[in-house]
Amino acid sequence: MKAKGNVRSTDTNIKGVEIRVSSGRGMTMTKACGLGKEMVANLDKVVANYKAVIAAERRADAQAEAAERRAAREAESFAALDALLDTL
């Protein structure tokens, strides 16, 4: 990729190894529009919504893990009760 810009005689390095160029065309910045513009305007709300979603997902995961642990304990209890009844 070639650099775009103008080279002046004062831009050259004395040792002749490097050449610096000033910025030229092709380096334009465009005004933000669309989704990016809105995200910048309400960044605090976006961050708060993200944190709320993460918290909700963590709660759901914790509830699912607790339900799995309860089911496993219940299954172990029934297995132990069945084993006890088989010995009687």
Summary of the structure (lengths in Angstrom):
residues: 88
radius of gyration: 33.0
end to end distance: 85.3
largest distance: 102.8
contacts: 145
relative contact order: 0.06
helix: 62%
strand: 2%
